[in-house]
């Protein structure tokens, strides 16, 4: 998903961004957006959670590179705030 700009023998793009580069990029743009404490892992969880609303779980597991649906389920669990909002939505319906 994150190709690097490193060039191989024939000039082709090789490899993926390293962890340090990805952390740097996310920190840079989080700082510009004035969003504190955002990590690649946080974004991965948010991606899994948001996609779970529209993509079947077995497809989401493929997208996230998981061999087990149990692993994917960890990413799609709602936060305490998400659960509170769900309760409030049905409480007044």
PyMOL Python script that loads the backbone (N, CA, C, O; Angstrom):
from pymol import cmd

cmd.read_pdbstr("""\
ATOM      1  N   UNK A   1       0.804  -1.199   0.000  1.00  0.00           N
ATOM      2  CA  UNK A   1       0.000   0.000   0.000  1.00  0.00           C
ATOM      3  C   UNK A   1       0.846   1.261   0.000  1.00  0.00           C
ATOM      4  O   UNK A   1       0.406   2.299  -0.495  1.00  0.00           O
ATOM      5  N   UNK A   2       2.028   1.190   0.536  1.00  0.00           N
ATOM      6  CA  UNK A   2       2.882   2.359   0.631  1.00  0.00           C
ATOM      7  C   UNK A   2       4.196   2.107  -0.084  1.00  0.00           C
ATOM      8  O   UNK A   2       5.197   1.790   0.557  1.00  0.00           O
ATOM      9  N   UNK A   3       4.208   2.243  -1.415  1.00  0.00           N
ATOM     10  CA  UNK A   3       5.457   1.977  -2.140  1.00  0.00           C
ATOM     11  C   UNK A   3       6.508   3.028  -1.806  1.00  0.00           C
ATOM     12  O   UNK A   3       6.190   4.197  -1.587  1.00  0.00           O
ATOM     13  N   UNK A   4       7.748   2.600  -1.770  1.00  0.00           N
ATOM     14  CA  UNK A   4       8.831   3.543  -1.503  1.00  0.00           C
ATOM     15  C   UNK A   4       9.340   4.101  -2.822  1.00  0.00           C
ATOM     16  O   UNK A   4       8.978   3.614  -3.893  1.00  0.00           O
ATOM     17  N   UNK A   5      10.163   5.104  -2.740  1.00  0.00           N
ATOM     18  CA  UNK A   5      10.740   5.703  -3.936  1.00  0.00           C
ATOM     19  C   UNK A   5      12.136   5.160  -4.201  1.00  0.00           C
ATOM     20  O   UNK A   5      12.833   5.663  -5.082  1.00  0.00           O
ATOM     21  N   UNK A   6      12.553   4.157  -3.465  1.00  0.00           N
ATOM     22  CA  UNK A   6      13.862   3.561  -3.701  1.00  0.00           C
ATOM     23  C   UNK A   6      13.867   2.901  -5.070  1.00  0.00           C
ATOM     24  O   UNK A   6      12.868   2.319  -5.494  1.00  0.00           O
ATOM     25  N   UNK A   7      14.971   2.993  -5.741  1.00  0.00           N
ATOM     26  CA  UNK A   7      15.078   2.437  -7.085  1.00  0.00           C
ATOM     27  C   UNK A   7      15.941   1.185  -7.073  1.00  0.00           C
ATOM     28  O   UNK A   7      16.960   1.110  -6.388  1.00  0.00           O
ATOM     29  N   UNK A   8      15.505   0.217  -7.844  1.00  0.00           N
ATOM     30  CA  UNK A   8      16.258  -1.034  -7.977  1.00  0.00           C
ATOM     31  C   UNK A   8      17.261  -0.948  -9.103  1.00  0.00           C
ATOM     32  O   UNK A   8      17.591   0.144  -9.567  1.00  0.00           O
ATOM     33  N   UNK A   9      17.746  -2.085  -9.543  1.00  0.00           N
ATOM     34  CA  UNK A   9      18.783  -2.148 -10.578  1.00  0.00           C
ATOM     35  C   UNK A   9      18.333  -1.516 -11.894  1.00  0.00           C
ATOM     36  O   UNK A   9      19.104  -0.798 -12.531  1.00  0.00           O
ATOM     37  N   UNK A  10      17.109  -1.775 -12.299  1.00  0.00           N
ATOM     38  CA  UNK A  10      16.634  -1.274 -13.585  1.00  0.00           C
ATOM     39  C   UNK A  10      15.832   0.023 -13.428  1.00  0.00           C
ATOM     40  O   UNK A  10      15.179   0.471 -14.370  1.00  0.00           O
ATOM     41  N   UNK A  11      15.885   0.627 -12.227  1.00  0.00           N
ATOM     42  CA  UNK A  11      15.174   1.872 -11.997  1.00  0.00           C
ATOM     43  C   UNK A  11      13.740   1.698 -11.537  1.00  0.00           C
ATOM     44  O   UNK A  11      13.027   2.684 -11.354  1.00  0.00           O
ATOM     45  N   UNK A  12      13.299   0.439 -11.344  1.00  0.00           N
ATOM     46  CA  UNK A  12      11.926   0.215 -10.904  1.00  0.00           C
ATOM     47  C   UNK A  12      11.806   0.522  -9.410  1.00  0.00           C
ATOM     48  O   UNK A  12      12.782   0.445  -8.665  1.00  0.00           O
ATOM     49  N   UNK A  13      10.588   0.871  -8.993  1.00  0.00           N
ATOM     50  CA  UNK A  13      10.319   1.120  -7.581  1.00  0.00           C
ATOM     51  C   UNK A  13      10.373  -0.217  -6.856  1.00  0.00           C
ATOM     52  O   UNK A  13       9.772  -1.196  -7.298  1.00  0.00           O
ATOM     53  N   UNK A  14      11.091  -0.251  -5.747  1.00  0.00           N
ATOM     54  CA  UNK A  14      11.219  -1.501  -4.996  1.00  0.00           C
ATOM     55  C   UNK A  14      10.751  -1.316  -3.566  1.00  0.00           C
ATOM     56  O   UNK A  14      10.863  -0.233  -2.992  1.00  0.00           O
ATOM     57  N   UNK A  15      10.234  -2.377  -3.011  1.00  0.00           N
ATOM     58  CA  UNK A  15       9.924  -2.407  -1.594  1.00  0.00           C
ATOM     59  C   UNK A  15       8.775  -1.519  -1.165  1.00  0.00           C
ATOM     60  O   UNK A  15       8.085  -0.907  -1.981  1.00  0.00           O
ATOM     61  N   UNK A  16       8.597  -1.472   0.126  1.00  0.00           N
ATOM     62  CA  UNK A  16       7.569  -0.655   0.747  1.00  0.00           C
ATOM     63  C   UNK A  16       8.236   0.343   1.665  1.00  0.00           C
ATOM     64  O   UNK A  16       9.408   0.196   2.010  1.00  0.00           O
ATOM     65  N   UNK A  17       7.494   1.352   2.057  1.00  0.00           N
ATOM     66  CA  UNK A  17       8.030   2.291   3.035  1.00  0.00           C
ATOM     67  C   UNK A  17       8.354   1.544   4.313  1.00  0.00           C
ATOM     68  O   UNK A  17       7.615   0.653   4.730  1.00  0.00           O
ATOM     69  N   UNK A  18       9.447   1.907   4.919  1.00  0.00           N
ATOM     70  CA  UNK A  18       9.797   1.323   6.202  1.00  0.00           C
ATOM     71  C   UNK A  18       8.937   1.916   7.302  1.00  0.00           C
ATOM     72  O   UNK A  18       8.259   2.925   7.107  1.00  0.00           O
ATOM     73  N   UNK A  19       8.975   1.280   8.450  1.00  0.00           N
ATOM     74  CA  UNK A  19       8.164   1.726   9.583  1.00  0.00           C
ATOM     75  C   UNK A  19       8.526   3.153   9.993  1.00  0.00           C
ATOM     76  O   UNK A  19       7.642   3.967  10.259  1.00  0.00           O
ATOM     77  N   UNK A  20       9.807   3.454  10.043  1.00  0.00           N
ATOM     78  CA  UNK A  20      10.243   4.798  10.449  1.00  0.00           C
ATOM     79  C   UNK A  20       9.732   5.860   9.490  1.00  0.00           C
ATOM     80  O   UNK A  20       9.301   6.931   9.919  1.00  0.00           O
ATOM     81  N   UNK A  21       9.777   5.572   8.198  1.00  0.00           N
ATOM     82  CA  UNK A  21       9.303   6.531   7.205  1.00  0.00           C
ATOM     83  C   UNK A  21       7.805   6.754   7.335  1.00  0.00           C
ATOM     84  O   UNK A  21       7.332   7.886   7.234  1.00  0.00           O
ATOM     85  N   UNK A  22       7.064   5.689   7.558  1.00  0.00           N
ATOM     86  CA  UNK A  22       5.616   5.803   7.705  1.00  0.00           C
ATOM     87  C   UNK A  22       5.261   6.603   8.958  1.00  0.00           C
ATOM     88  O   UNK A  22       4.374   7.456   8.920  1.00  0.00           O
ATOM     89  N   UNK A  23       5.950   6.329  10.068  1.00  0.00           N
ATOM     90  CA  UNK A  23       5.718   7.075  11.304  1.00  0.00           C
ATOM     91  C   UNK A  23       6.019   8.554  11.084  1.00  0.00           C
ATOM     92  O   UNK A  23       5.275   9.420  11.544  1.00  0.00           O
ATOM     93  N   UNK A  24       7.105   8.835  10.384  1.00  0.00           N
ATOM     94  CA  UNK A  24       7.478  10.227  10.101  1.00  0.00           C
ATOM     95  C   UNK A  24       6.385  10.933   9.301  1.00  0.00           C
ATOM     96  O   UNK A  24       5.982  12.043   9.647  1.00  0.00           O
ATOM     97  N   UNK A  25       5.912  10.303   8.252  1.00  0.00           N
ATOM     98  CA  UNK A  25       4.894  10.908   7.391  1.00  0.00           C
ATOM     99  C   UNK A  25       3.606  11.167   8.171  1.00  0.00           C
ATOM    100  O   UNK A  25       3.021  12.245   8.070  1.00  0.00           O
ATOM    101  N   UNK A  26       3.172  10.192   8.938  1.00  0.00           N
ATOM    102  CA  UNK A  26       1.935  10.348   9.712  1.00  0.00           C
ATOM    103  C   UNK A  26       2.104  11.432  10.766  1.00  0.00           C
ATOM    104  O   UNK A  26       1.200  12.244  10.966  1.00  0.00           O
ATOM    105  N   UNK A  27       3.250  11.458  11.445  1.00  0.00           N
ATOM    106  CA  UNK A  27       3.506  12.492  12.454  1.00  0.00           C
ATOM    107  C   UNK A  27       3.513  13.879  11.827  1.00  0.00           C
ATOM    108  O   UNK A  27       2.972  14.828  12.393  1.00  0.00           O
ATOM    109  N   UNK A  28       4.118  13.987  10.673  1.00  0.00           N
ATOM    110  CA  UNK A  28       4.195  15.269   9.973  1.00  0.00           C
ATOM    111  C   UNK A  28       2.803  15.819   9.673  1.00  0.00           C
ATOM    112  O   UNK A  28       2.502  16.974   9.976  1.00  0.00           O
ATOM    113  N   UNK A  29       1.958  14.978   9.072  1.00  0.00           N
ATOM    114  CA  UNK A  29       0.630  15.455   8.690  1.00  0.00           C
ATOM    115  C   UNK A  29      -0.313  15.563   9.884  1.00  0.00           C
ATOM    116  O   UNK A  29      -1.215  16.400   9.873  1.00  0.00           O
ATOM    117  N   UNK A  30      -0.132  14.755  10.892  1.00  0.00           N
ATOM    118  CA  UNK A  30      -0.930  14.887  12.115  1.00  0.00           C
ATOM    119  C   UNK A  30      -0.601  16.213  12.790  1.00  0.00           C
ATOM    120  O   UNK A  30      -1.488  16.886  13.314  1.00  0.00           O
ATOM    121  N   UNK A  31       0.679  16.586  12.777  1.00  0.00           N
ATOM    122  CA  UNK A  31       1.078  17.869  13.339  1.00  0.00           C
ATOM    123  C   UNK A  31       0.466  19.030  12.581  1.00  0.00           C
ATOM    124  O   UNK A  31      -0.010  19.990  13.187  1.00  0.00           O
ATOM    125  N   UNK A  32       0.477  18.948  11.262  1.00  0.00           N
ATOM    126  CA  UNK A  32      -0.118  20.007  10.446  1.00  0.00           C
ATOM    127  C   UNK A  32      -1.622  20.116  10.683  1.00  0.00           C
ATOM    128  O   UNK A  32      -2.192  21.206  10.631  1.00  0.00           O
ATOM    129  N   UNK A  33      -2.257  18.970  10.945  1.00  0.00           N
ATOM    130  CA  UNK A  33      -3.706  18.954  11.196  1.00  0.00           C
ATOM    131  C   UNK A  33      -4.037  19.220  12.665  1.00  0.00           C
ATOM    132  O   UNK A  33      -5.203  19.276  13.057  1.00  0.00           O
ATOM    133  N   UNK A  34      -2.978  19.383  13.471  1.00  0.00           N
ATOM    134  CA  UNK A  34      -3.134  19.600  14.918  1.00  0.00           C
ATOM    135  C   UNK A  34      -3.892  18.457  15.589  1.00  0.00           C
ATOM    136  O   UNK A  34      -4.764  18.674  16.431  1.00  0.00           O
ATOM    137  N   UNK A  35      -3.540  17.245  15.197  1.00  0.00           N
ATOM    138  CA  UNK A  35      -4.110  16.039  15.784  1.00  0.00           C
ATOM    139  C   UNK A  35      -2.989  15.367  16.586  1.00  0.00           C
ATOM    140  O   UNK A  35      -1.941  15.028  16.037  1.00  0.00           O
ATOM    141  N   UNK A  36      -3.219  15.183  17.865  1.00  0.00           N
ATOM    142  CA  UNK A  36      -2.175  14.619  18.731  1.00  0.00           C
ATOM    143  C   UNK A  36      -2.288  13.103  18.820  1.00  0.00           C
ATOM    144  O   UNK A  36      -3.368  12.530  18.674  1.00  0.00           O
ATOM    145  N   UNK A  37      -1.162  12.478  19.061  1.00  0.00           N
ATOM    146  CA  UNK A  37      -1.095  11.043  19.363  1.00  0.00           C
ATOM    147  C   UNK A  37      -1.753  10.150  18.320  1.00  0.00           C
ATOM    148  O   UNK A  37      -2.623   9.348  18.659  1.00  0.00           O
ATOM    149  N   UNK A  38      -1.359  10.272  17.074  1.00  0.00           N
ATOM    150  CA  UNK A  38      -1.858   9.405  16.014  1.00  0.00           C
ATOM    151  C   UNK A  38      -0.696   8.542  15.536  1.00  0.00           C
ATOM    152  O   UNK A  38       0.396   9.038  15.259  1.00  0.00           O
ATOM    153  N   UNK A  39      -0.953   7.256  15.446  1.00  0.00           N
ATOM    154  CA  UNK A  39       0.086   6.329  14.989  1.00  0.00           C
ATOM    155  C   UNK A  39      -0.435   5.536  13.789  1.00  0.00           C
ATOM    156  O   UNK A  39      -1.638   5.519  13.528  1.00  0.00           O
ATOM    157  N   UNK A  40       0.472   4.881  13.061  1.00  0.00           N
ATOM    158  CA  UNK A  40       0.013   4.011  11.972  1.00  0.00           C
ATOM    159  C   UNK A  40      -0.970   2.956  12.477  1.00  0.00           C
ATOM    160  O   UNK A  40      -1.929   2.607  11.788  1.00  0.00           O
ATOM    161  N   UNK A  41      -0.724   2.457  13.679  1.00  0.00           N
ATOM    162  CA  UNK A  41      -1.608   1.437  14.246  1.00  0.00           C
ATOM    163  C   UNK A  41      -3.007   2.010  14.497  1.00  0.00           C
ATOM    164  O   UNK A  41      -4.007   1.337  14.251  1.00  0.00           O
ATOM    165  N   UNK A  42      -3.075   3.251  14.986  1.00  0.00           N
ATOM    166  CA  UNK A  42      -4.377   3.899  15.190  1.00  0.00           C
ATOM    167  C   UNK A  42      -5.137   4.002  13.869  1.00  0.00           C
ATOM    168  O   UNK A  42      -6.336   3.730  13.804  1.00  0.00           O
ATOM    169  N   UNK A  43      -4.426   4.395  12.828  1.00  0.00           N
ATOM    170  CA  UNK A  43      -5.066   4.525  11.516  1.00  0.00           C
ATOM    171  C   UNK A  43      -5.513   3.167  10.984  1.00  0.00           C
ATOM    172  O   UNK A  43      -6.564   3.063  10.352  1.00  0.00           O
ATOM    173  N   UNK A  44      -4.726   2.136  11.235  1.00  0.00           N
ATOM    174  CA  UNK A  44      -5.098   0.784  10.808  1.00  0.00           C
ATOM    175  C   UNK A  44      -6.380   0.336  11.510  1.00  0.00           C
ATOM    176  O   UNK A  44      -7.267  -0.242  10.881  1.00  0.00           O
ATOM    177  N   UNK A  45      -6.474   0.603  12.805  1.00  0.00           N
ATOM    178  CA  UNK A  45      -7.688   0.248  13.540  1.00  0.00           C
ATOM    179  C   UNK A  45      -8.891   1.007  12.999  1.00  0.00           C
ATOM    180  O   UNK A  45      -9.960   0.427  12.810  1.00  0.00           O
ATOM    181  N   UNK A  46      -8.723   2.291  12.752  1.00  0.00           N
ATOM    182  CA  UNK A  46      -9.833   3.089  12.242  1.00  0.00           C
ATOM    183  C   UNK A  46     -10.261   2.599  10.873  1.00  0.00           C
ATOM    184  O   UNK A  46     -11.455   2.529  10.581  1.00  0.00           O
ATOM    185  N   UNK A  47      -9.283   2.256  10.022  1.00  0.00           N
ATOM    186  CA  UNK A  47      -9.585   1.709   8.699  1.00  0.00           C
ATOM    187  C   UNK A  47     -10.420   0.437   8.844  1.00  0.00           C
ATOM    188  O   UNK A  47     -11.462   0.301   8.202  1.00  0.00           O
ATOM    189  N   UNK A  48      -9.965  -0.496   9.687  1.00  0.00           N
ATOM    190  CA  UNK A  48     -10.688  -1.751   9.884  1.00  0.00           C
ATOM    191  C   UNK A  48     -12.098  -1.524  10.395  1.00  0.00           C
ATOM    192  O   UNK A  48     -13.053  -2.152   9.937  1.00  0.00           O
ATOM    193  N   UNK A  49     -12.212  -0.616  11.350  1.00  0.00           N
ATOM    194  CA  UNK A  49     -13.522  -0.337  11.942  1.00  0.00           C
ATOM    195  C   UNK A  49     -14.473   0.269  10.915  1.00  0.00           C
ATOM    196  O   UNK A  49     -15.622  -0.158  10.806  1.00  0.00           O
ATOM    197  N   UNK A  50     -13.999   1.264  10.161  1.00  0.00           N
ATOM    198  CA  UNK A  50     -14.855   1.926   9.177  1.00  0.00           C
ATOM    199  C   UNK A  50     -15.226   1.002   8.026  1.00  0.00           C
ATOM    200  O   UNK A  50     -16.367   1.013   7.564  1.00  0.00           O
ATOM    201  N   UNK A  51     -14.270   0.203   7.561  1.00  0.00           N
ATOM    202  CA  UNK A  51     -14.535  -0.699   6.448  1.00  0.00           C
ATOM    203  C   UNK A  51     -15.483  -1.822   6.850  1.00  0.00           C
ATOM    204  O   UNK A  51     -16.224  -2.334   6.011  1.00  0.00           O
ATOM    205  N   UNK A  52     -15.471  -2.208   8.114  1.00  0.00           N
ATOM    206  CA  UNK A  52     -16.333  -3.298   8.580  1.00  0.00           C
ATOM    207  C   UNK A  52     -17.809  -2.975   8.392  1.00  0.00           C
ATOM    208  O   UNK A  52     -18.642  -3.879   8.332  1.00  0.00           O
ATOM    209  N   UNK A  53     -18.132  -1.695   8.300  1.00  0.00           N
ATOM    210  CA  UNK A  53     -19.525  -1.296   8.093  1.00  0.00           C
ATOM    211  C   UNK A  53     -20.023  -1.551   6.675  1.00  0.00           C
ATOM    212  O   UNK A  53     -21.231  -1.594   6.444  1.00  0.00           O
ATOM    213  N   UNK A  54     -19.107  -1.721   5.723  1.00  0.00           N
ATOM    214  CA  UNK A  54     -19.529  -1.869   4.331  1.00  0.00           C
ATOM    215  C   UNK A  54     -18.944  -3.081   3.615  1.00  0.00           C
ATOM    216  O   UNK A  54     -19.422  -3.457   2.544  1.00  0.00           O
ATOM    217  N   UNK A  55     -17.923  -3.690   4.191  1.00  0.00           N
ATOM    218  CA  UNK A  55     -17.230  -4.803   3.531  1.00  0.00           C
ATOM    219  C   UNK A  55     -17.424  -6.074   4.352  1.00  0.00           C
ATOM    220  O   UNK A  55     -17.266  -6.037   5.572  1.00  0.00           O
ATOM    221  N   UNK A  56     -17.759  -7.192   3.723  1.00  0.00           N
ATOM    222  CA  UNK A  56     -17.877  -8.448   4.471  1.00  0.00           C
ATOM    223  C   UNK A  56     -16.564  -8.763   5.204  1.00  0.00           C
ATOM    224  O   UNK A  56     -15.478  -8.454   4.713  1.00  0.00           O
ATOM    225  N   UNK A  57     -16.681  -9.368   6.362  1.00  0.00           N
ATOM    226  CA  UNK A  57     -15.528  -9.623   7.228  1.00  0.00           C
ATOM    227  C   UNK A  57     -14.427 -10.412   6.527  1.00  0.00           C
ATOM    228  O   UNK A  57     -13.246 -10.113   6.707  1.00  0.00           O
ATOM    229  N   UNK A  58     -14.797 -11.419   5.729  1.00  0.00           N
ATOM    230  CA  UNK A  58     -13.761 -12.213   5.061  1.00  0.00           C
ATOM    231  C   UNK A  58     -13.000 -11.377   4.036  1.00  0.00           C
ATOM    232  O   UNK A  58     -11.811 -11.613   3.820  1.00  0.00           O
ATOM    233  N   UNK A  59     -13.655 -10.405   3.398  1.00  0.00           N
ATOM    234  CA  UNK A  59     -12.973  -9.510   2.462  1.00  0.00           C
ATOM    235  C   UNK A  59     -12.072  -8.535   3.220  1.00  0.00           C
ATOM    236  O   UNK A  59     -10.955  -8.247   2.789  1.00  0.00           O
ATOM    237  N   UNK A  60     -12.566  -8.033   4.344  1.00  0.00           N
ATOM    238  CA  UNK A  60     -11.772  -7.120   5.159  1.00  0.00           C
ATOM    239  C   UNK A  60     -10.500  -7.817   5.659  1.00  0.00           C
ATOM    240  O   UNK A  60      -9.428  -7.214   5.702  1.00  0.00           O
ATOM    241  N   UNK A  61     -10.632  -9.083   6.032  1.00  0.00           N
ATOM    242  CA  UNK A  61      -9.455  -9.848   6.463  1.00  0.00           C
ATOM    243  C   UNK A  61      -8.423  -9.897   5.343  1.00  0.00           C
ATOM    244  O   UNK A  61      -7.225  -9.760   5.593  1.00  0.00           O
ATOM    245  N   UNK A  62      -8.879 -10.088   4.121  1.00  0.00           N
ATOM    246  CA  UNK A  62      -7.965 -10.097   2.970  1.00  0.00           C
ATOM    247  C   UNK A  62      -7.309  -8.731   2.790  1.00  0.00           C
ATOM    248  O   UNK A  62      -6.099  -8.643   2.583  1.00  0.00           O
ATOM    249  N   UNK A  63      -8.103  -7.674   2.868  1.00  0.00           N
ATOM    250  CA  UNK A  63      -7.566  -6.324   2.707  1.00  0.00           C
ATOM    251  C   UNK A  63      -6.504  -6.003   3.753  1.00  0.00           C
ATOM    252  O   UNK A  63      -5.522  -5.317   3.468  1.00  0.00           O
ATOM    253  N   UNK A  64      -6.713  -6.507   4.964  1.00  0.00           N
ATOM    254  CA  UNK A  64      -5.794  -6.200   6.056  1.00  0.00           C
ATOM    255  C   UNK A  64      -4.646  -7.206   6.155  1.00  0.00           C
ATOM    256  O   UNK A  64      -3.747  -7.049   6.981  1.00  0.00           O
ATOM    257  N   UNK A  65      -4.680  -8.238   5.309  1.00  0.00           N
ATOM    258  CA  UNK A  65      -3.598  -9.214   5.300  1.00  0.00           C
ATOM    259  C   UNK A  65      -3.646 -10.216   6.437  1.00  0.00           C
ATOM    260  O   UNK A  65      -2.615 -10.747   6.849  1.00  0.00           O
ATOM    261  N   UNK A  66      -4.844 -10.475   6.946  1.00  0.00           N
ATOM    262  CA  UNK A  66      -5.000 -11.420   8.055  1.00  0.00           C
ATOM    263  C   UNK A  66      -5.334 -12.813   7.544  1.00  0.00           C
ATOM    264  O   UNK A  66      -6.107 -12.965   6.598  1.00  0.00           O
ATOM    265  N   UNK A  67      -4.756 -13.818   8.164  1.00  0.00           N
ATOM    266  CA  UNK A  67      -5.093 -15.205   7.849  1.00  0.00           C
ATOM    267  C   UNK A  67      -6.301 -15.674   8.654  1.00  0.00           C
ATOM    268  O   UNK A  67      -6.982 -16.620   8.258  1.00  0.00           O
ATOM    269  N   UNK A  68      -6.565 -15.024   9.770  1.00  0.00           N
ATOM    270  CA  UNK A  68      -7.627 -15.447  10.672  1.00  0.00           C
ATOM    271  C   UNK A  68      -8.660 -14.337  10.842  1.00  0.00           C
ATOM    272  O   UNK A  68      -8.310 -13.168  11.002  1.00  0.00           O
ATOM    273  N   UNK A  69      -9.928 -14.713  10.806  1.00  0.00           N
ATOM    274  CA  UNK A  69     -10.990 -13.739  11.059  1.00  0.00           C
ATOM    275  C   UNK A  69     -10.941 -13.245  12.502  1.00  0.00           C
ATOM    276  O   UNK A  69     -11.363 -12.125  12.789  1.00  0.00           O
ATOM    277  N   UNK A  70     -10.432 -14.070  13.404  1.00  0.00           N
ATOM    278  CA  UNK A  70     -10.302 -13.649  14.803  1.00  0.00           C
ATOM    279  C   UNK A  70      -9.389 -12.427  14.915  1.00  0.00           C
ATOM    280  O   UNK A  70      -9.643 -11.531  15.720  1.00  0.00           O
ATOM    281  N   UNK A  71      -8.349 -12.392  14.125  1.00  0.00           N
ATOM    282  CA  UNK A  71      -7.446 -11.235  14.124  1.00  0.00           C
ATOM    283  C   UNK A  71      -8.180 -10.002  13.620  1.00  0.00           C
ATOM    284  O   UNK A  71      -8.047  -8.920  14.192  1.00  0.00           O
ATOM    285  N   UNK A  72      -8.946 -10.160  12.565  1.00  0.00           N
ATOM    286  CA  UNK A  72      -9.689  -9.032  12.000  1.00  0.00           C
ATOM    287  C   UNK A  72     -10.723  -8.514  12.991  1.00  0.00           C
ATOM    288  O   UNK A  72     -10.955  -7.308  13.069  1.00  0.00           O
ATOM    289  N   UNK A  73     -11.336  -9.401  13.738  1.00  0.00           N
ATOM    290  CA  UNK A  73     -12.347  -8.980  14.710  1.00  0.00           C
ATOM    291  C   UNK A  73     -11.765  -8.028  15.754  1.00  0.00           C
ATOM    292  O   UNK A  73     -12.480  -7.161  16.257  1.00  0.00           O
ATOM    293  N   UNK A  74     -10.485  -8.173  16.088  1.00  0.00           N
ATOM    294  CA  UNK A  74      -9.853  -7.259  17.043  1.00  0.00           C
ATOM    295  C   UNK A  74      -9.849  -5.831  16.514  1.00  0.00           C
ATOM    296  O   UNK A  74      -9.950  -4.878  17.287  1.00  0.00           O
ATOM    297  N   UNK A  75      -9.734  -5.684  15.218  1.00  0.00           N
ATOM    298  CA  UNK A  75      -9.667  -4.364  14.618  1.00  0.00           C
ATOM    299  C   UNK A  75     -11.025  -3.708  14.461  1.00  0.00           C
ATOM    300  O   UNK A  75     -11.106  -2.487  14.332  1.00  0.00           O
ATOM    301  N   UNK A  76     -12.078  -4.481  14.467  1.00  0.00           N
ATOM    302  CA  UNK A  76     -13.391  -3.908  14.196  1.00  0.00           C
ATOM    303  C   UNK A  76     -14.224  -3.687  15.453  1.00  0.00           C
ATOM    304  O   UNK A  76     -15.365  -3.234  15.367  1.00  0.00           O
ATOM    305  N   UNK A  77     -13.673  -3.999  16.597  1.00  0.00           N
ATOM    306  CA  UNK A  77     -14.405  -3.737  17.839  1.00  0.00           C
ATOM    307  C   UNK A  77     -14.567  -2.241  18.022  1.00  0.00           C
ATOM    308  O   UNK A  77     -13.651  -1.463  17.759  1.00  0.00           O
ATOM    309  N   UNK A  78     -15.749  -1.852  18.478  1.00  0.00           N
ATOM    310  CA  UNK A  78     -16.007  -0.440  18.707  1.00  0.00           C
ATOM    311  C   UNK A  78     -15.293   0.064  19.948  1.00  0.00           C
ATOM    312  O   UNK A  78     -15.035  -0.690  20.886  1.00  0.00           O
ATOM    313  N   UNK A  79     -14.980   1.347  19.936  1.00  0.00           N
ATOM    314  CA  UNK A  79     -14.413   1.988  21.111  1.00  0.00           C
ATOM    315  C   UNK A  79     -15.531   2.229  22.117  1.00  0.00           C
ATOM    316  O   UNK A  79     -16.707   2.059  21.794  1.00  0.00           O
ATOM    317  N   UNK A  80     -15.175   2.618  23.317  1.00  0.00           N
ATOM    318  CA  UNK A  80     -16.176   2.931  24.331  1.00  0.00           C
ATOM    319  C   UNK A  80     -17.090   4.048  23.833  1.00  0.00           C
ATOM    320  O   UNK A  80     -18.298   4.012  24.064  1.00  0.00           O
ATOM    321  N   UNK A  81     -16.519   5.035  23.155  1.00  0.00           N
ATOM    322  CA  UNK A  81     -17.313   6.140  22.608  1.00  0.00           C
ATOM    323  C   UNK A  81     -18.266   5.647  21.516  1.00  0.00           C
ATOM    324  O   UNK A  81     -19.416   6.081  21.454  1.00  0.00           O
ATOM    325  N   UNK A  82     -17.787   4.737  20.652  1.00  0.00           N
ATOM    326  CA  UNK A  82     -18.643   4.177  19.600  1.00  0.00           C
ATOM    327  C   UNK A  82     -19.828   3.434  20.209  1.00  0.00           C
ATOM    328  O   UNK A  82     -20.961   3.570  19.747  1.00  0.00           O
ATOM    329  N   UNK A  83     -19.560   2.655  21.241  1.00  0.00           N
ATOM    330  CA  UNK A  83     -20.620   1.883  21.891  1.00  0.00           C
ATOM    331  C   UNK A  83     -21.623   2.804  22.579  1.00  0.00           C
ATOM    332  O   UNK A  83     -22.829   2.564  22.529  1.00  0.00           O
ATOM    333  N   UNK A  84     -21.116   3.867  23.227  1.00  0.00           N
ATOM    334  CA  UNK A  84     -21.999   4.830  23.888  1.00  0.00           C
ATOM    335  C   UNK A  84     -22.904   5.507  22.878  1.00  0.00           C
ATOM    336  O   UNK A  84     -24.095   5.681  23.137  1.00  0.00           O
ATOM    337  N   UNK A  85     -22.358   5.894  21.727  1.00  0.00           N
ATOM    338  CA  UNK A  85     -23.168   6.534  20.686  1.00  0.00           C
ATOM    339  C   UNK A  85     -24.249   5.587  20.174  1.00  0.00           C
ATOM    340  O   UNK A  85     -25.375   6.012  19.915  1.00  0.00           O
ATOM    341  N   UNK A  86     -23.911   4.302  20.026  1.00  0.00           N
ATOM    342  CA  UNK A  86     -24.890   3.323  19.563  1.00  0.00           C
ATOM    343  C   UNK A  86     -26.030   3.188  20.554  1.00  0.00           C
ATOM    344  O   UNK A  86     -27.193   3.107  20.157  1.00  0.00           O
ATOM    345  N   UNK A  87     -25.710   3.162  21.843  1.00  0.00           N
ATOM    346  CA  UNK A  87     -26.746   3.060  22.874  1.00  0.00           C
ATOM    347  C   UNK A  87     -27.630   4.308  22.859  1.00  0.00           C
ATOM    348  O   UNK A  87     -28.853   4.216  22.961  1.00  0.00           O
ATOM    349  N   UNK A  88     -27.003   5.461  22.731  1.00  0.00           N
ATOM    350  CA  UNK A  88     -27.776   6.714  22.721  1.00  0.00           C
ATOM    351  C   UNK A  88     -28.674   6.800  21.489  1.00  0.00           C
ATOM    352  O   UNK A  88     -29.766   7.364  21.559  1.00  0.00           O
ATOM    353  N   UNK A  89     -28.233   6.258  20.383  1.00  0.00           N
ATOM    354  CA  UNK A  89     -29.033   6.275  19.160  1.00  0.00           C
ATOM    355  C   UNK A  89     -30.315   5.474  19.327  1.00  0.00           C
ATOM    356  O   UNK A  89     -31.383   5.921  18.910  1.00  0.00           O
ATOM    357  N   UNK A  90     -30.221   4.294  19.933  1.00  0.00           N
ATOM    358  CA  UNK A  90     -31.425   3.468  20.099  1.00  0.00           C
ATOM    359  C   UNK A  90     -32.236   3.879  21.311  1.00  0.00           C
ATOM    360  O   UNK A  90     -33.431   3.592  21.372  1.00  0.00           O
ATOM    361  N   UNK A  91     -31.620   4.545  22.277  1.00  0.00           N
ATOM    362  CA  UNK A  91     -32.340   4.932  23.504  1.00  0.00           C
ATOM    363  C   UNK A  91     -33.417   5.964  23.218  1.00  0.00           C
ATOM    364  O   UNK A  91     -34.428   6.005  23.918  1.00  0.00           O
ATOM    365  N   UNK A  92     -33.223   6.799  22.205  1.00  0.00           N
ATOM    366  CA  UNK A  92     -34.176   7.861  21.906  1.00  0.00           C
ATOM    367  C   UNK A  92     -34.980   7.611  20.638  1.00  0.00           C
ATOM    368  O   UNK A  92     -35.744   8.472  20.201  1.00  0.00           O
ATOM    369  N   UNK A  93     -34.807   6.443  20.055  1.00  0.00           N
ATOM    370  CA  UNK A  93     -35.518   6.141  18.811  1.00  0.00           C
ATOM    371  C   UNK A  93     -36.960   5.783  19.072  1.00  0.00           C
ATOM    372  O   UNK A  93     -37.705   5.500  18.134  1.00  0.00           O
TER     373      UNK A  93
END
""", "prot")
cmd.dss("prot")
cmd.show_as("cartoon", "prot")
cmd.util.cbc("prot")
cmd.orient("prot")
